[in-house]
Amino acid sequence: MTYNNPLSAFDSIFGEAFDAFAPLLEAHRPRTECSLEWFEDDANYFARLDLPGVNKENLNLVVESDVISLSMTGSNEGSSHERKLRVPENVEADGLTAKLEDGVLTLTFRKSPERVPVSIEVA
Amino acid sequence: MNSEIETNCAPEKKLERFKPHYSSEYSDDAWEVKVALPGVLKEDLTVSVENEILEIGGLRRNVEPDGWKRLTGSDADRRYELKLDVGPEVDDSKIEAKLEYGELVIRLPLKEEAKPKNIQVT
């Protein structure tokens, strides 16, 4: 399972440097807010994504192969931008639902049946 | 002798602070500021002006439904804080703020005397 984390390539470079100087840099540590989070339960994967200022009418979701494209027009006239996420492996092709509330988009991916834990009776 | 029985310290719910993204735009009669506050509800938001400083504070609660297991990121609540210098041209008493779709839009009308005036040419 891989998640789309564009900053992951930089983790090791910056992580080590900051750890070494942590006491000095604490006050000045650049804060990169994470705008994409992943969760799961037995039956689904969930992605939560920050889309401030976007409402349903301004958002278009397209799934092609294993990539979800979100295109949106912002609250500023004429502004538009796009974000892409990778669809998790082993999810049902038609099992994607989306909910947008208070500028936060929650995507639910239903896991394929073989991914759902099944308990086996021992005879 | 202190005979109080000590119990565990309850771990404080983690809180991370961020400066939110924002944009501002001037028109002839007002200054408009838009602040990105995804996941912040009205009751957890404060907007105030004092001494020409506009101060915005919002708490974004991390809410995870029962049964969800977190795979990435932090489970901390987030606090967005922003201070902007609005200057003397703004009419404090006429400021309007609206929170919608996770975005706060603040309208700060200019004082009459600060608005541009057309000059009649004779």
gemmi code that builds the backbone of each chain (N, CA, C; Angstrom):
import gemmi

chains = {
    "A": [
        ("MET", (0.870, -1.201, 0.000), (0.000, 0.000, 0.000), (0.890, 1.228, 0.000)),
        ("THR", (0.733, 2.010, -0.986), (1.499, 3.254, -0.964), (0.519, 4.410, -0.915)),
        ("TYR", (0.864, 5.431, -0.257), (0.019, 6.613, -0.169), (0.735, 7.748, -0.851)),
        ("ASN", (-0.054, 8.625, -1.386), (0.535, 9.743, -2.092), (0.993, 10.787, -1.091)),
        ("ASN", (2.240, 10.757, -0.746), (2.760, 11.778, 0.150), (3.913, 12.468, -0.556)),
        ("PRO", (3.636, 13.586, -1.194), (4.659, 14.218, -2.025), (5.878, 14.648, -1.224)),
        ("LEU", (5.739, 14.809, 0.063), (6.872, 15.279, 0.851), (7.719, 14.141, 1.403)),
        ("SER", (7.292, 12.906, 1.171), (7.993, 11.793, 1.819), (9.438, 11.695, 1.369)),
        ("ALA", (9.740, 12.138, 0.155), (11.128, 12.055, -0.318), (12.044, 12.915, 0.540)),
        ("PHE", (11.489, 13.950, 1.156), (12.326, 14.869, 1.932), (12.427, 14.488, 3.393)),
        ("ASP", (11.642, 13.508, 3.815), (11.599, 13.182, 5.238), (12.972, 12.919, 5.823)),
        ("SER", (13.746, 12.067, 5.143), (15.017, 11.694, 5.756), (16.002, 12.852, 5.743)),
        ("ILE", (15.955, 13.677, 4.709), (16.906, 14.789, 4.627), (16.656, 15.771, 5.762)),
        ("PHE", (15.404, 16.180, 5.905), (15.115, 17.216, 6.903), (14.980, 16.636, 8.291)),
        ("GLY", (14.448, 15.412, 8.365), (14.205, 14.820, 9.674), (15.470, 14.733, 10.499)),
        ("GLU", (16.526, 14.232, 9.886), (17.758, 14.062, 10.656), (18.332, 15.400, 11.078)),
        ("ALA", (18.312, 16.362, 10.179), (18.892, 17.673, 10.499), (18.136, 18.295, 11.658)),
        ("PHE", (16.819, 18.227, 11.626), (16.044, 18.864, 12.684), (16.193, 18.135, 14.006)),
        ("ASP", (16.285, 16.818, 13.952), (16.433, 16.097, 15.208), (17.702, 16.524, 15.926)),
        ("ALA", (18.770, 16.716, 15.145), (20.050, 17.056, 15.765), (19.994, 18.419, 16.435)),
        ("PHE", (19.265, 19.344, 15.862), (19.261, 20.707, 16.395), (17.952, 21.049, 17.074)),
        ("ALA", (17.203, 20.050, 17.418), (15.838, 20.287, 17.894), (15.713, 21.359, 18.961)),
        ("PRO", (16.522, 21.338, 20.017), (16.317, 22.341, 21.069), (16.467, 23.764, 20.548)),
        ("LEU", (17.400, 23.984, 19.626), (17.626, 25.339, 19.132), (16.528, 25.768, 18.185)),
        ("LEU", (16.079, 24.817, 17.370), (15.178, 25.203, 16.293), (13.717, 25.121, 16.665)),
        ("GLU", (13.408, 24.630, 17.828), (12.008, 24.403, 18.177), (11.126, 25.592, 17.869)),
        ("ALA", (11.618, 26.782, 18.226), (10.786, 27.962, 18.031), (10.631, 28.320, 16.562)),
        ("HIS", (11.578, 27.883, 15.729), (11.562, 28.315, 14.335), (11.249, 27.171, 13.387)),
        ("ARG", (10.899, 26.027, 13.924), (10.662, 24.863, 13.070), (9.547, 25.178, 12.088)),
        ("PRO", (9.842, 25.033, 10.812), (8.787, 25.327, 9.840), (7.655, 24.321, 9.998)),
        ("ARG", (6.449, 24.832, 9.980), (5.307, 23.944, 10.158), (4.662, 23.663, 8.812)),
        ("THR", (4.789, 22.430, 8.388), (4.070, 22.066, 7.185), (2.848, 21.307, 7.629)),
        ("GLU", (1.694, 21.895, 7.403), (0.496, 21.233, 7.862), (0.141, 20.118, 6.903)),
        ("CYS", (-0.221, 18.995, 7.478), (-0.571, 17.855, 6.645), (-1.999, 18.019, 6.172)),
        ("SER", (-2.222, 18.040, 4.863), (-3.586, 18.256, 4.406), (-4.217, 16.989, 3.870)),
        ("LEU", (-3.541, 15.852, 4.033), (-4.091, 14.579, 3.572), (-3.802, 13.525, 4.630)),
        ("GLU", (-4.851, 12.845, 5.091), (-4.677, 11.804, 6.103), (-5.386, 10.544, 5.631)),
        ("TRP", (-4.827, 9.395, 6.016), (-5.449, 8.118, 5.670), (-5.854, 7.343, 6.919)),
        ("PHE", (-6.995, 6.659, 6.795), (-7.497, 5.826, 7.891), (-8.024, 4.531, 7.287)),
        ("GLU", (-8.322, 3.560, 8.147), (-9.016, 2.377, 7.640), (-9.865, 1.785, 8.753)),
        ("ASP", (-10.873, 1.033, 8.322), (-11.523, 0.123, 9.253), (-11.589, -1.216, 8.536)),
        ("ASP", (-12.343, -2.163, 9.055), (-12.330, -3.496, 8.439), (-12.776, -3.471, 6.987)),
        ("ALA", (-13.723, -2.616, 6.677), (-14.321, -2.689, 5.337), (-13.876, -1.607, 4.372)),
        ("ASN", (-13.223, -0.568, 4.859), (-12.926, 0.569, 3.992), (-11.576, 1.204, 4.285)),
        ("TYR", (-11.081, 1.966, 3.286), (-10.024, 2.949, 3.526), (-10.681, 4.314, 3.446)),
        ("PHE", (-10.150, 5.260, 4.202), (-10.683, 6.622, 4.184), (-9.540, 7.598, 3.948)),
        ("ALA", (-9.788, 8.590, 3.109), (-8.815, 9.663, 2.928), (-9.500, 10.968, 3.306)),
        ("ARG", (-8.804, 11.804, 4.082), (-9.353, 13.111, 4.459), (-8.421, 14.168, 3.933)),
        ("LEU", (-9.001, 15.112, 3.237), (-8.233, 16.071, 2.456), (-8.768, 17.472, 2.705)),
        ("ASP", (-7.892, 18.454, 2.905), (-8.342, 19.829, 3.134), (-8.620, 20.536, 1.818)),
        ("LEU", (-9.840, 21.040, 1.677), (-10.192, 21.823, 0.491), (-10.930, 23.071, 0.946)),
        ("PRO", (-10.231, 23.972, 1.638), (-10.941, 25.156, 2.166), (-11.538, 25.991, 1.055)),
        ("GLY", (-12.726, 26.480, 1.259), (-13.375, 27.354, 0.292), (-14.032, 26.631, -0.868)),
        ("VAL", (-13.987, 25.308, -0.859), (-14.563, 24.557, -1.970), (-15.907, 23.966, -1.540)),
        ("ASN", (-16.919, 24.121, -2.376), (-18.186, 23.442, -2.082), (-18.493, 22.454, -3.201)),
        ("LYS", (-19.519, 21.672, -3.009), (-19.823, 20.576, -3.931), (-19.883, 21.021, -5.383)),
        ("GLU", (-20.507, 22.179, -5.602), (-20.715, 22.629, -6.982), (-19.400, 22.943, -7.688)),
        ("ASN", (-18.375, 23.281, -6.900), (-17.098, 23.671, -7.501), (-16.109, 22.530, -7.615)),
        ("LEU", (-16.534, 21.327, -7.241), (-15.588, 20.219, -7.180), (-15.968, 19.135, -8.173)),
        ("ASN", (-14.966, 18.678, -8.902), (-15.187, 17.595, -9.848), (-14.209, 16.465, -9.536)),
        ("LEU", (-14.752, 15.251, -9.362), (-13.897, 14.113, -9.018), (-13.904, 13.125, -10.170)),
        ("VAL", (-12.717, 12.755, -10.650), (-12.653, 11.776, -11.729), (-11.672, 10.685, -11.332)),
        ("VAL", (-12.069, 9.429, -11.519), (-11.147, 8.323, -11.234), (-10.759, 7.678, -12.554)),
        ("GLU", (-9.443, 7.595, -12.767), (-8.973, 6.968, -13.990), (-7.845, 6.024, -13.615)),
        ("SER", (-8.061, 4.764, -13.872), (-7.071, 3.745, -13.497), (-6.858, 3.844, -11.986)),
        ("ASP", (-5.668, 4.144, -11.511), (-5.498, 4.173, -10.051), (-5.252, 5.575, -9.528)),
        ("VAL", (-5.731, 6.556, -10.275), (-5.525, 7.939, -9.844), (-6.862, 8.669, -9.755)),
        ("ILE", (-7.050, 9.378, -8.651), (-8.232, 10.240, -8.525), (-7.789, 11.661, -8.796)),
        ("SER", (-8.477, 12.327, -9.693), (-8.185, 13.734, -9.936), (-9.304, 14.578, -9.368)),
        ("LEU", (-8.912, 15.570, -8.578), (-9.899, 16.514, -8.050), (-9.635, 17.840, -8.736)),
        ("SER", (-10.620, 18.330, -9.478), (-10.428, 19.657, -10.045), (-11.473, 20.568, -9.432)),
        ("MET", (-11.024, 21.754, -9.061), (-11.941, 22.658, -8.388), (-11.705, 24.093, -8.777)),
        ("THR", (-12.803, 24.841, -8.766), (-12.704, 26.276, -8.946), (-12.804, 26.873, -7.550)),
        ("GLY", (-11.873, 27.757, -7.238), (-11.819, 28.305, -5.881), (-12.795, 29.443, -5.698)),
        ("SER", (-12.769, 30.023, -4.498), (-13.695, 31.104, -4.200), (-13.258, 32.392, -4.880)),
        ("ASN", (-11.976, 32.459, -5.264), (-11.527, 33.628, -6.015), (-11.889, 33.409, -7.473)),
        ("GLU", (-12.468, 34.442, -8.066), (-12.916, 34.278, -9.453), (-11.778, 33.877, -10.362)),
        ("GLY", (-12.044, 32.902, -11.201), (-11.054, 32.514, -12.193), (-9.980, 31.592, -11.669)),
        ("SER", (-9.969, 31.343, -10.373), (-8.910, 30.460, -9.884), (-9.385, 29.022, -9.985)),
        ("SER", (-8.494, 28.152, -10.387), (-8.856, 26.740, -10.412), (-7.573, 25.957, -10.176)),
        ("HIS", (-7.724, 24.837, -9.528), (-6.536, 24.010, -9.394), (-6.927, 22.549, -9.282)),
        ("GLU", (-5.927, 21.712, -9.320), (-6.174, 20.289, -9.374), (-5.270, 19.564, -8.401)),
        ("ARG", (-5.801, 18.520, -7.812), (-4.969, 17.667, -6.965), (-5.202, 16.227, -7.364)),
        ("LYS", (-4.201, 15.406, -7.120), (-4.327, 13.987, -7.481), (-3.936, 13.110, -6.314)),
        ("LEU", (-4.694, 12.022, -6.200), (-4.344, 11.030, -5.181), (-4.283, 9.669, -5.856)),
        ("ARG", (-3.525, 8.764, -5.232), (-3.499, 7.416, -5.744), (-4.580, 6.607, -5.041)),
        ("VAL", (-5.311, 5.815, -5.831), (-6.332, 4.943, -5.256), (-5.633, 3.766, -4.587)),
        ("PRO", (-6.019, 3.424, -3.374), (-5.367, 2.297, -2.710), (-5.571, 1.011, -3.516)),
        ("GLU", (-4.649, 0.068, -3.345), (-4.798, -1.216, -4.022), (-5.904, -2.015, -3.370)),
        ("ASN", (-6.461, -2.943, -4.111), (-7.456, -3.863, -3.563), (-8.697, -3.167, -3.029)),
        ("VAL", (-9.185, -2.211, -3.783), (-10.482, -1.639, -3.430), (-11.412, -1.872, -4.606)),
        ("GLU", (-12.720, -1.832, -4.319), (-13.687, -2.070, -5.384), (-13.754, -0.865, -6.303)),
        ("ALA", (-13.804, -1.158, -7.591), (-13.778, -0.082, -8.581), (-14.938, 0.891, -8.407)),
        ("ASP", (-16.105, 0.385, -8.025), (-17.257, 1.275, -7.891), (-17.578, 1.547, -6.431)),
        ("GLY", (-16.589, 1.359, -5.573), (-16.870, 1.529, -4.151), (-16.376, 2.829, -3.561)),
        ("LEU", (-16.308, 3.867, -4.380), (-15.799, 5.150, -3.884), (-16.943, 6.124, -3.625)),
        ("THR", (-16.970, 6.668, -2.412), (-17.938, 7.741, -2.127), (-17.188, 8.934, -1.555)),
        ("ALA", (-17.781, 10.096, -1.713), (-17.111, 11.323, -1.271), (-18.082, 12.196, -0.510)),
        ("LYS", (-17.564, 12.833, 0.549), (-18.382, 13.758, 1.331), (-17.560, 15.010, 1.586)),
        ("LEU", (-18.163, 16.162, 1.391), (-17.449, 17.430, 1.585), (-18.164, 18.245, 2.651)),
        ("GLU", (-17.437, 18.579, 3.707), (-18.072, 19.303, 4.806), (-17.057, 20.251, 5.443)),
        ("ASP", (-17.437, 21.525, 5.598), (-16.550, 22.512, 6.235), (-15.162, 22.523, 5.598)),
        ("GLY", (-15.116, 22.377, 4.276), (-13.833, 22.446, 3.586), (-12.959, 21.207, 3.756)),
        ("VAL", (-13.549, 20.128, 4.262), (-12.788, 18.879, 4.392), (-13.484, 17.792, 3.569)),
        ("LEU", (-12.727, 17.178, 2.665), (-13.273, 16.123, 1.818), (-12.911, 14.775, 2.410)),
        ("THR", (-13.924, 13.923, 2.588), (-13.656, 12.567, 3.069), (-14.010, 11.591, 1.956)),
        ("LEU", (-13.016, 10.828, 1.517), (-13.233, 9.824, 0.478), (-13.248, 8.465, 1.137)),
        ("THR", (-14.239, 7.651, 0.778), (-14.344, 6.301, 1.337), (-14.152, 5.296, 0.225)),
        ("PHE", (-13.191, 4.406, 0.383), (-12.908, 3.361, -0.597), (-13.279, 2.025, 0.018)),
        ("ARG", (-14.242, 1.354, -0.605), (-14.639, 0.066, -0.056), (-13.603, -0.982, -0.441)),
        ("LYS", (-13.146, -1.721, 0.527), (-12.126, -2.746, 0.245), (-12.741, -3.891, -0.532)),
        ("SER", (-11.957, -4.511, -1.399), (-12.431, -5.707, -2.108), (-12.665, -6.820, -1.102)),
        ("PRO", (-13.643, -7.685, -1.349), (-13.995, -8.721, -0.377), (-12.789, -9.503, 0.135)),
        ("GLU", (-11.827, -9.818, -0.721), (-10.723, -10.630, -0.223), (-9.884, -9.886, 0.807)),
        ("ARG", (-10.070, -8.535, 0.921), (-9.291, -7.776, 1.902), (-9.978, -7.720, 3.262)),
        ("VAL", (-11.269, -8.023, 3.261), (-11.987, -7.914, 4.537), (-11.645, -9.126, 5.398)),
        ("PRO", (-11.248, -8.912, 6.641), (-10.874, -10.066, 7.475), (-12.046, -11.042, 7.610)),
        ("VAL", (-11.733, -12.295, 7.435), (-12.764, -13.328, 7.538), (-12.327, -14.293, 8.618)),
        ("SER", (-13.207, -14.602, 9.525), (-12.775, -15.560, 10.541), (-13.150, -16.961, 10.090)),
        ("ILE", (-12.290, -17.868, 10.403), (-12.422, -19.236, 9.901), (-12.715, -20.152, 11.064)),
        ("GLU", (-13.762, -20.903, 10.908), (-14.120, -21.845, 11.974), (-13.225, -23.048, 11.978)),
        ("VAL", (-12.773, -23.388, 13.140), (-11.922, -24.573, 13.247), (-12.810, -25.743, 13.613)),
        ("ALA", (-12.774, -26.754, 12.794), (-13.639, -27.920, 13.049), (-13.103, -28.749, 14.207)),
    ],
    "B": [
        ("MET", (3.166, 15.933, 56.616), (3.393, 14.941, 55.567), (2.235, 14.981, 54.588)),
        ("ASN", (2.559, 14.945, 53.335), (1.530, 15.005, 52.314), (0.959, 13.612, 52.104)),
        ("SER", (-0.318, 13.441, 52.464), (-0.871, 12.095, 52.362), (-1.789, 11.923, 51.169)),
        ("GLU", (-1.714, 12.861, 50.209), (-2.549, 12.687, 49.013), (-2.061, 11.507, 48.204)),
        ("ILE", (-2.986, 10.729, 47.741), (-2.614, 9.596, 46.902), (-2.533, 10.068, 45.466)),
        ("GLU", (-1.398, 9.846, 44.860), (-1.246, 10.315, 43.485), (-1.862, 9.338, 42.495)),
        ("THR", (-2.405, 9.907, 41.464), (-2.929, 9.068, 40.380), (-2.185, 9.436, 39.104)),
        ("ASN", (-2.502, 8.742, 38.059), (-1.812, 9.039, 36.795), (-2.109, 10.444, 36.332)),
        ("CYS", (-1.156, 11.052, 35.644), (-1.439, 12.322, 34.978), (-2.184, 11.976, 33.701)),
        ("ALA", (-3.286, 12.634, 33.483), (-3.997, 12.379, 32.228), (-3.194, 13.028, 31.118)),
        ("PRO", (-2.844, 12.271, 30.074), (-2.046, 12.881, 29.005), (-2.858, 13.987, 28.349)),
        ("GLU", (-2.225, 15.136, 28.170), (-2.946, 16.239, 27.533), (-3.197, 15.911, 26.087)),
        ("LYS", (-4.372, 16.272, 25.631), (-4.662, 16.094, 24.209), (-3.714, 17.025, 23.456)),
        ("LYS", (-3.011, 16.443, 22.478), (-2.015, 17.228, 21.765), (-2.673, 18.323, 20.949)),
        ("LEU", (-1.998, 19.463, 20.866), (-2.495, 20.582, 20.085), (-1.356, 21.121, 19.243)),
        ("GLU", (-1.583, 21.239, 17.944), (-0.557, 21.794, 17.065), (-1.026, 23.140, 16.560)),
        ("ARG", (-0.097, 24.080, 16.465), (-0.467, 25.428, 16.043), (0.014, 25.691, 14.632)),
        ("PHE", (-0.832, 26.342, 13.868), (-0.454, 26.687, 12.500), (-0.924, 28.085, 12.156)),
        ("LYS", (-0.181, 28.693, 11.237), (-0.664, 29.947, 10.670), (-1.409, 29.556, 9.401)),
        ("PRO", (-2.660, 29.925, 9.286), (-3.437, 29.471, 8.125), (-3.072, 30.237, 6.851)),
        ("HIS", (-3.367, 29.617, 5.705), (-3.224, 30.334, 4.439), (-4.293, 31.411, 4.375)),
        ("TYR", (-3.932, 32.548, 3.806), (-4.939, 33.597, 3.660), (-4.616, 34.452, 2.443)),
        ("SER", (-5.617, 35.166, 1.963), (-5.394, 36.097, 0.858), (-6.149, 37.368, 1.181)),
        ("SER", (-5.709, 38.478, 0.606), (-6.425, 39.725, 0.868), (-6.503, 40.532, -0.406)),
        ("GLU", (-7.553, 41.327, -0.466), (-7.824, 42.096, -1.671), (-8.437, 43.430, -1.288)),
        ("TYR", (-7.950, 44.472, -1.918), (-8.507, 45.813, -1.667), (-9.473, 46.186, -2.768)),
        ("SER", (-10.582, 46.812, -2.388), (-11.389, 47.489, -3.399), (-11.522, 48.930, -2.914)),
        ("ASP", (-12.261, 49.734, -3.631), (-12.364, 51.145, -3.259), (-12.936, 51.368, -1.874)),
        ("ASP", (-13.876, 50.516, -1.490), (-14.546, 50.828, -0.230), (-14.318, 49.803, 0.875)),
        ("ALA", (-13.556, 48.750, 0.577), (-13.364, 47.761, 1.645), (-12.132, 46.903, 1.388)),
        ("TRP", (-11.668, 46.316, 2.456), (-10.582, 45.342, 2.390), (-11.219, 43.987, 2.633)),
        ("GLU", (-10.895, 42.985, 1.813), (-11.483, 41.673, 2.037), (-10.380, 40.645, 2.290)),
        ("VAL", (-10.532, 39.893, 3.347), (-9.534, 38.889, 3.713), (-10.197, 37.519, 3.714)),
        ("LYS", (-9.548, 36.542, 3.093), (-10.073, 35.175, 3.118), (-9.066, 34.296, 3.831)),
        ("VAL", (-9.518, 33.560, 4.811), (-8.619, 32.716, 5.597), (-9.064, 31.259, 5.489)),
        ("ALA", (-8.122, 30.377, 5.180), (-8.443, 28.956, 5.040), (-8.502, 28.309, 6.415)),
        ("LEU", (-9.681, 27.846, 6.808), (-9.863, 27.215, 8.124), (-10.652, 25.916, 7.970)),
        ("PRO", (-10.076, 24.947, 7.227), (-10.834, 23.708, 7.018), (-11.100, 22.994, 8.328)),
        ("GLY", (-12.296, 22.468, 8.477), (-12.624, 21.682, 9.667), (-12.900, 22.495, 10.918)),
        ("VAL", (-12.946, 23.813, 10.810), (-13.220, 24.655, 11.977), (-14.692, 25.024, 11.988)),
        ("LEU", (-15.346, 24.830, 13.114), (-16.756, 25.192, 13.242), (-16.879, 26.586, 13.842)),
        ("LYS", (-18.031, 27.210, 13.557), (-18.269, 28.577, 14.018), (-18.046, 28.735, 15.522)),
        ("GLU", (-18.505, 27.731, 16.284), (-18.407, 27.876, 17.738), (-16.972, 27.767, 18.256)),
        ("ASP", (-16.062, 27.338, 17.390), (-14.661, 27.219, 17.805), (-13.813, 28.298, 17.165)),
        ("LEU", (-14.460, 29.366, 16.696), (-13.753, 30.423, 15.982), (-13.939, 31.758, 16.678)),
        ("THR", (-12.841, 32.508, 16.820), (-12.983, 33.877, 17.328), (-12.309, 34.834, 16.362)),
        ("VAL", (-12.991, 35.962, 16.134), (-12.456, 37.011, 15.275), (-12.587, 38.311, 16.054)),
        ("SER", (-11.492, 39.051, 16.184), (-11.590, 40.296, 16.952), (-10.635, 41.327, 16.372)),
        ("VAL", (-10.944, 42.585, 16.648), (-10.070, 43.676, 16.225), (-9.782, 44.533, 17.440)),
        ("GLU", (-8.514, 44.824, 17.653), (-8.149, 45.702, 18.761), (-6.892, 46.448, 18.376)),
        ("ASN", (-6.920, 47.752, 18.580), (-5.747, 48.559, 18.243), (-5.254, 48.299, 16.832)),
        ("GLU", (-6.169, 48.237, 15.913), (-5.859, 48.060, 14.497), (-5.253, 46.701, 14.164)),
        ("ILE", (-5.348, 45.750, 15.064), (-4.879, 44.399, 14.763), (-6.077, 43.457, 14.697)),
        ("LEU", (-6.200, 42.787, 13.545), (-7.262, 41.799, 13.368), (-6.708, 40.460, 13.828)),
        ("GLU", (-7.414, 39.831, 14.751), (-6.909, 38.578, 15.298), (-7.917, 37.460, 15.068)),
        ("ILE", (-7.426, 36.372, 14.467), (-8.295, 35.245, 14.170), (-7.757, 34.004, 14.854)),
        ("GLY", (-8.641, 33.306, 15.569), (-8.219, 32.075, 16.219), (-9.277, 31.006, 15.999)),
        ("GLY", (-8.863, 29.842, 15.541), (-9.838, 28.771, 15.300), (-9.289, 27.438, 15.744)),
        ("LEU", (-10.154, 26.634, 16.363), (-9.746, 25.306, 16.795), (-10.324, 24.280, 15.828)),
        ("ARG", (-9.443, 23.453, 15.296), (-9.904, 22.377, 14.423), (-9.788, 21.087, 15.207)),
        ("ARG", (-10.944, 20.543, 15.570), (-10.926, 19.326, 16.388), (-10.703, 18.108, 15.498)),
        ("ASN", (-9.818, 17.231, 15.935), (-9.627, 15.989, 15.202), (-10.715, 15.017, 15.643)),
        ("VAL", (-11.628, 14.699, 14.736), (-12.709, 13.787, 15.086), (-12.552, 12.515, 14.269)),
        ("GLU", (-12.354, 11.413, 14.946), (-12.232, 10.142, 14.239), (-13.368, 9.232, 14.654)),
        ("PRO", (-14.208, 8.832, 13.689), (-15.337, 7.963, 14.026), (-14.869, 6.667, 14.693)),
        ("ASP", (-15.736, 6.086, 15.494), (-15.431, 4.802, 16.139), (-15.035, 3.775, 15.107)),
        ("GLY", (-14.005, 3.033, 15.420), (-13.630, 1.951, 14.512), (-12.591, 2.368, 13.483)),
        ("TRP", (-12.382, 3.668, 13.333), (-11.356, 4.100, 12.384), (-9.976, 3.912, 12.987)),
        ("LYS", (-9.066, 3.417, 12.161), (-7.680, 3.316, 12.614), (-6.862, 4.269, 11.760)),
        ("ARG", (-6.133, 5.122, 12.417), (-5.351, 6.130, 11.689), (-4.111, 5.505, 11.081)),
        ("LEU", (-3.831, 5.815, 9.794), (-2.669, 5.269, 9.110), (-1.564, 6.295, 8.904)),
        ("THR", (-1.921, 7.564, 8.752), (-0.885, 8.591, 8.553), (-1.268, 9.845, 9.317)),
        ("GLY", (-0.313, 10.709, 9.506), (-0.593, 12.010, 10.104), (-0.732, 11.933, 11.615)),
        ("SER", (-1.119, 13.070, 12.192), (-1.185, 13.204, 13.643), (-2.633, 13.294, 14.107)),
        ("ASP", (-2.885, 12.793, 15.308), (-4.250, 12.851, 15.823), (-4.478, 14.092, 16.684)),
        ("ALA", (-3.540, 15.026, 16.633), (-3.675, 16.218, 17.456), (-4.757, 17.135, 16.918)),
        ("ASP", (-5.368, 17.885, 17.821), (-6.227, 18.983, 17.375), (-5.307, 20.061, 16.820)),
        ("ARG", (-5.861, 20.935, 15.974), (-5.031, 21.991, 15.413), (-5.610, 23.346, 15.748)),
        ("ARG", (-4.734, 24.272, 16.049), (-5.183, 25.625, 16.322), (-4.614, 26.532, 15.232)),
        ("TYR", (-5.485, 27.235, 14.543), (-5.067, 28.204, 13.525), (-5.065, 29.587, 14.157)),
        ("GLU", (-3.971, 30.300, 13.996), (-3.875, 31.653, 14.561), (-3.293, 32.598, 13.537)),
        ("LEU", (-3.942, 33.744, 13.407), (-3.487, 34.724, 12.433), (-3.713, 36.121, 12.978)),
        ("LYS", (-2.696, 36.969, 12.835), (-2.847, 38.369, 13.235), (-2.489, 39.233, 12.043)),
        ("LEU", (-3.377, 40.163, 11.735), (-3.108, 41.047, 10.603), (-3.257, 42.491, 11.035)),
        ("ASP", (-2.356, 43.312, 10.527), (-2.407, 44.732, 10.826), (-3.384, 45.368, 9.850)),
        ("VAL", (-4.521, 45.860, 10.342), (-5.491, 46.420, 9.403), (-5.290, 47.898, 9.161)),
        ("GLY", (-4.535, 48.556, 10.016), (-4.254, 49.976, 9.790), (-5.407, 50.865, 10.190)),
        ("PRO", (-5.212, 52.184, 10.095), (-6.201, 53.148, 10.587), (-7.340, 53.427, 9.617)),
        ("GLU", (-7.297, 52.871, 8.404), (-8.316, 53.224, 7.422), (-9.601, 52.434, 7.587)),
        ("VAL", (-9.572, 51.410, 8.399), (-10.721, 50.517, 8.504), (-11.714, 51.001, 9.557)),
        ("ASP", (-12.993, 50.902, 9.205), (-14.045, 51.281, 10.145), (-14.375, 50.055, 11.004)),
        ("ASP", (-13.816, 50.033, 12.222), (-13.975, 48.885, 13.127), (-15.405, 48.428, 13.304)),
        ("SER", (-16.311, 49.394, 13.327), (-17.680, 49.053, 13.716), (-18.442, 48.366, 12.585)),
        ("LYS", (-17.870, 48.337, 11.384), (-18.633, 47.788, 10.264), (-18.031, 46.483, 9.731)),
        ("ILE", (-17.176, 45.850, 10.504), (-16.532, 44.627, 10.015), (-17.517, 43.474, 10.002)),
        ("GLU", (-17.529, 42.711, 8.890), (-18.402, 41.538, 8.783), (-17.553, 40.298, 8.551)),
        ("ALA", (-17.968, 39.193, 9.150), (-17.209, 37.954, 8.960), (-18.165, 36.801, 8.720)),
        ("LYS", (-17.803, 35.954, 7.771), (-18.667, 34.815, 7.463), (-17.817, 33.566, 7.260)),
        ("LEU", (-18.214, 32.481, 7.888), (-17.483, 31.215, 7.769), (-18.310, 30.246, 6.924)),
        ("GLU", (-17.728, 29.830, 5.809), (-18.471, 28.930, 4.937), (-17.507, 28.016, 4.200)),
        ("TYR", (-17.853, 26.714, 4.101), (-17.020, 25.746, 3.384), (-15.569, 25.758, 3.899)),
        ("GLY", (-15.411, 25.981, 5.188), (-14.057, 25.939, 5.738), (-13.226, 27.144, 5.377)),
        ("GLU", (-13.883, 28.226, 4.981), (-13.162, 29.444, 4.648), (-13.839, 30.628, 5.336)),
        ("LEU", (-13.033, 31.454, 5.975), (-13.549, 32.637, 6.656), (-13.336, 33.844, 5.752)),
        ("VAL", (-14.422, 34.542, 5.452), (-14.312, 35.735, 4.608), (-14.645, 36.941, 5.472)),
        ("ILE", (-13.703, 37.844, 5.575), (-13.900, 39.030, 6.420), (-13.909, 40.263, 5.539)),
        ("ARG", (-14.923, 41.079, 5.744), (-15.038, 42.309, 4.978), (-14.800, 43.478, 5.926)),
        ("LEU", (-13.806, 44.277, 5.620), (-13.455, 45.414, 6.480), (-13.655, 46.705, 5.687)),
        ("PRO", (-14.829, 47.338, 5.870), (-15.079, 48.576, 5.109), (-14.138, 49.690, 5.543)),
        ("LEU", (-13.769, 50.502, 4.593), (-12.900, 51.638, 4.899), (-13.729, 52.780, 5.468)),
        ("LYS", (-13.081, 53.598, 6.280), (-13.755, 54.795, 6.785), (-14.059, 55.707, 5.600)),
        ("GLU", (-15.147, 56.478, 5.750), (-15.522, 57.389, 4.664), (-14.354, 58.222, 4.180)),
        ("GLU", (-13.640, 58.804, 5.126), (-12.574, 59.731, 4.729), (-11.417, 59.014, 4.043)),
        ("ALA", (-11.342, 57.688, 4.168), (-10.240, 56.954, 3.540), (-10.578, 56.512, 2.125)),
        ("LYS", (-11.856, 56.613, 1.739), (-12.240, 56.159, 0.407), (-11.780, 57.166, -0.637)),
        ("PRO", (-11.435, 56.676, -1.825), (-11.002, 57.597, -2.880), (-12.160, 58.502, -3.291)),
        ("LYS", (-11.866, 59.759, -3.546), (-12.899, 60.703, -3.940), (-12.638, 61.213, -5.346)),
        ("ASN", (-13.704, 61.267, -6.113), (-13.553, 61.880, -7.432), (-13.483, 63.387, -7.300)),
        ("ILE", (-12.659, 63.972, -8.095), (-12.498, 65.437, -8.013), (-13.129, 66.048, -9.253)),
        ("GLN", (-14.037, 66.972, -9.010), (-14.713, 67.627, -10.137), (-13.748, 68.585, -10.826)),
        ("VAL", (-13.702, 68.461, -12.127), (-12.836, 69.379, -12.883), (-13.714, 70.473, -13.463)),
        ("THR", (-13.420, 71.694, -13.151), (-14.267, 72.789, -13.666), (-13.639, 73.334, -14.964)),
    ],
}
model = gemmi.Model(1)
for chain_id, residues in chains.items():
    chain = gemmi.Chain(chain_id)
    for i, (resn, *xyz) in enumerate(residues, 1):
        res = gemmi.Residue()
        res.name, res.seqid = resn, gemmi.SeqId(i, " ")
        for name, pos in zip(("N", "CA", "C"), xyz):
            atom = gemmi.Atom()
            atom.name, atom.element = name, gemmi.Element(name[0])
            atom.pos, atom.b_iso = gemmi.Position(*pos), 0.0
            res.add_atom(atom)
        chain.add_residue(res)
    model.add_chain(chain)
structure = gemmi.Structure()
structure.add_model(model)
structure.setup_entities()
